[in-house]
């Protein structure tokens, strides 16, 4: 009956599909689902401005402490020790000030002596007869 003829037709169509090794030329082949056409639009900034302003555009926070990264490590270490050395009691602070003033007086006296000796040398050079 009818079902046998349907089966024969199905076999014939299968045989035809299996036998056809030849494909149509490339320009006549339809696009498959895996092969897609080239994209024409690569980027758009359509919604980006809106999204950026939703939470507001904020200024960057300034750091409270400057970064020591990239600084000379010897200097950074010495600076830390110097800061710790500055911590002292008021009595020690007064003693340091007194010592500092004494050192300043000595340096000024030394400067005066050196200046006087330098002036004396210059006068001696002037007094020498030129050859």
trRosetta pair geometry for C-beta under 8 A, 3 or more apart (Angstrom, degrees):
i j d omega theta_ij theta_ji phi_ij phi_ji
1 4 5.9 114 60 11 47 100
1 5 7.6 -93 129 -1 37 96
2 5 5.9 -56 -153 34 38 109
2 6 6.6 39 151 -20 68 105
3 6 5.5 -52 -153 34 37 116
3 7 6.5 40 150 -22 67 103
4 7 5.7 -53 -152 34 34 113
4 8 6.5 34 151 -19 66 104
5 8 5.7 -51 -147 35 34 112
5 9 6.4 36 153 -20 65 105
6 9 5.8 -55 -149 37 30 112
6 10 6.4 33 151 -22 64 106
7 10 5.7 -53 -149 34 31 113
7 11 6.5 32 152 -19 64 104
8 11 5.7 -53 -151 35 32 111
8 12 6.4 34 151 -22 65 106
9 12 5.6 -53 -148 34 32 114
9 13 6.5 29 154 -17 65 104
10 13 5.9 -55 -150 36 30 108
10 14 6.4 32 151 -19 64 107
11 14 5.6 -56 -150 37 32 113
11 15 6.3 33 153 -21 66 106
12 15 5.7 -52 -148 35 30 112
12 16 6.5 33 152 -21 63 105
13 16 5.6 -51 -149 34 34 115
13 17 6.4 34 152 -20 65 105
14 17 5.7 -55 -148 36 32 111
14 18 6.3 28 155 -17 66 108
15 18 5.8 -56 -145 38 30 109
15 19 6.1 27 158 -19 65 113
16 19 6.0 -59 -142 38 26 109
16 20 6.5 24 161 -25 62 107
17 20 6.4 -56 -148 26 26 107
23 29 6.9 13 161 -87 114 117
24 28 4.3 -85 143 89 124 122
24 29 5.9 165 77 -71 99 69
25 28 5.0 78 64 13 80 105
25 29 7.5 -134 100 -26 40 85
26 29 5.8 -45 -154 8 36 116
31 35 5.4 -134 -156 92 80 98
31 36 7.1 74 -178 -114 131 29
31 37 6.8 -47 -108 -50 157 81
32 35 5.1 74 49 23 83 96
39 42 6.4 111 114 -80 122 62
41 44 6.7 2 172 -41 120 105
45 48 4.7 -64 -166 24 76 128
45 49 7.1 64 151 -26 102 88
47 50 5.3 -60 -170 45 64 117
47 51 5.8 64 136 -25 87 107
48 51 5.7 -59 -147 39 33 110
48 52 6.2 33 157 -21 68 106
49 52 5.8 -54 -147 35 30 111
49 53 6.4 15 160 -8 64 112
50 53 6.3 -70 -149 43 25 100
50 54 6.9 47 151 -50 62 91
51 54 5.8 -31 -157 -7 35 117
52 57 6.3 23 153 -75 101 100
53 56 6.6 29 -161 -96 54 30
53 57 6.5 -40 -101 -28 65 92
55 58 7.9 -48 126 -23 93 106
63 66 6.8 125 96 -93 122 31
63 67 6.8 31 100 -39 171 85
67 70 7.7 50 119 25 106 97
68 71 4.9 -73 -171 26 66 129
68 76 4.9 90 -171 -123 130 134
71 75 6.2 -102 157 74 104 116
71 76 5.2 112 99 -57 122 112
72 75 4.1 70 82 8 105 113
72 76 6.8 177 88 -14 53 84
73 76 5.4 -50 -144 35 37 114
73 77 6.2 40 156 -21 67 104
74 77 6.0 -55 -151 35 28 111
74 78 6.4 25 153 -16 63 109
75 78 5.8 -59 -148 39 30 110
75 79 6.1 34 154 -25 66 107
76 79 5.6 -53 -149 32 29 115
76 80 6.7 32 152 -21 62 102
77 80 5.8 -54 -156 30 31 111
77 81 6.7 25 151 -13 65 105
78 81 5.8 -56 -151 39 34 108
78 82 6.1 36 151 -23 68 107
79 82 5.6 -54 -146 35 31 113
79 83 6.5 34 154 -22 64 103
80 83 5.8 -53 -152 32 30 111
80 84 6.7 27 152 -15 63 105
81 84 5.7 -55 -151 38 35 110
81 85 6.2 37 150 -23 66 107
82 85 5.5 -54 -148 35 32 115
82 86 6.8 41 151 -30 63 99
83 86 5.8 -48 -157 20 34 115
83 87 7.7 38 148 -23 59 94
84 87 6.1 -46 -166 18 42 112
88 92 3.9 -101 166 88 124 134
88 93 5.7 157 92 -57 111 76
88 96 7.3 103 74 -21 160 137
89 92 4.9 95 55 8 76 102
89 93 7.0 -133 99 -10 40 89
90 93 5.3 -52 -148 32 35 118
90 94 6.6 38 155 -21 67 99
91 94 5.9 -52 -155 31 33 110
91 95 6.6 32 149 -17 64 105
92 95 5.6 -54 -151 37 35 114
92 96 6.3 39 151 -22 67 105
93 96 5.7 -54 -152 34 31 114
93 97 6.6 33 150 -21 64 103
94 97 5.7 -53 -151 33 33 112
94 98 6.5 34 152 -19 66 103
95 98 5.8 -53 -151 34 32 112
95 99 6.3 31 152 -17 65 107
96 99 5.7 -56 -148 39 31 111
96 100 6.1 35 152 -24 66 107
97 100 5.5 -54 -147 34 30 114
97 101 6.4 30 155 -19 65 104
98 101 5.9 -56 -151 34 30 109
98 102 6.5 30 152 -18 64 106
99 102 5.7 -54 -150 36 32 113
99 103 6.4 33 152 -19 65 106
100 103 5.7 -55 -150 36 30 112
100 104 6.4 34 150 -23 64 105
101 104 5.5 -51 -149 33 33 115
101 105 6.6 37 151 -21 65 101
102 105 5.7 -51 -152 32 33 112
102 106 6.6 33 151 -18 64 104
103 106 5.7 -53 -151 35 33 113
103 107 6.4 34 151 -20 65 105
104 107 5.7 -55 -150 35 31 112
104 108 6.4 31 153 -20 65 105
105 108 5.8 -56 -149 35 31 110
105 109 6.4 31 153 -18 65 106
106 109 5.8 -56 -150 36 31 112
106 110 6.3 33 152 -21 65 108
107 110 5.5 -54 -149 36 31 115
107 111 6.4 37 151 -24 65 103
108 111 5.5 -50 -150 32 33 115
108 112 6.6 35 152 -21 64 102
109 112 5.8 -52 -151 32 32 112
109 113 6.5 31 152 -17 65 106
110 113 5.8 -56 -151 37 31 111
110 114 6.3 30 153 -18 66 108
111 114 5.8 -57 -147 38 29 110
111 115 6.2 30 155 -21 65 108
112 115 5.8 -55 -147 35 28 112
112 116 6.4 29 154 -20 63 106
113 116 5.8 -56 -150 35 29 111
113 117 6.4 26 154 -16 64 107
114 117 5.8 -57 -148 39 30 109
114 118 6.2 33 153 -22 65 107
115 118 5.6 -54 -147 35 30 113
115 119 6.4 32 154 -19 64 104
116 119 5.8 -54 -150 35 31 111
116 120 6.4 33 151 -21 64 106
117 120 5.5 -52 -149 34 33 116
117 121 6.5 37 152 -21 65 103
118 121 5.7 -51 -151 33 32 113
118 122 6.5 33 151 -19 64 104
119 122 5.7 -54 -151 35 33 113
119 123 6.5 34 152 -20 66 104
120 123 5.8 -54 -150 34 31 111
120 124 6.5 33 151 -20 64 106
121 124 5.7 -55 -151 34 32 113
121 125 6.5 33 152 -20 65 104
122 125 5.7 -53 -151 33 33 112
122 126 6.6 33 151 -19 65 104
123 126 5.6 -53 -150 35 34 112
123 127 6.3 34 152 -22 66 107
124 127 5.6 -55 -146 35 31 113
124 128 6.8 42 153 -31 63 97
125 128 5.9 -44 -155 18 33 115
